[in-house]
Amino acid sequence: MRRTVPNQVLLTQWFDKNRGKAMGIAYLGIGFGGAAVPWISHGLAQHFGWQAALRTLGVVIIVIAFPMAYFVKEAATKVSRCAASKSRTAAGFESNSATAFERN
């Protein structure tokens, strides 16, 4: 599960209301990919050889990963996080511990 930690960090930064649903969808995709890639790589290796299969998988990963990295946004700005924190406090959801971001 070590490779999923960056996913957890991004999801917890951006989802407060439906965090569980977002993590469920993310882990569904991770599980589907983990199950599908061996089947795909086996089929590619059978038809084109292992070297072409590895090249194809590498190109597919690059073609998918780099454009997706463009859509990953930075953490929310300090103003929006502070505003969200103040609205939670005003609504009666005051927390006992401040996050490292709020302490700065």
C-alpha positions, 0 to 999 in steps of 0.5 A: 500500500505504500504506492497509494500514499500520494493518492491519499494525500491529494484526496484528503487535501481536496475532499472534505465532504465526500472523502470516503467516496473519493478514496473508494473511487481512487482505490477502485481504479488502482485495483482495476489497473492492478488486475488489468495490466497483467492480462494486457501485458500477457496478451501483448507479449504473446502477440508482439514479444516481450520487448514490444510489450514493455515498450508499448506499456511504457508508452501508454503509461507516459501518454496517460500519466503526463497529461494527467499530471497537468490536471493535478492541482496544487494544494488549496490556497491559505485563504481558502483553507482559512475560510473553510476552517472559520466556517467550520468553527462558526458552524460548531465544528471546532477542532481541538488541534490545529493543522500544521498549515493553520499554525503558520 
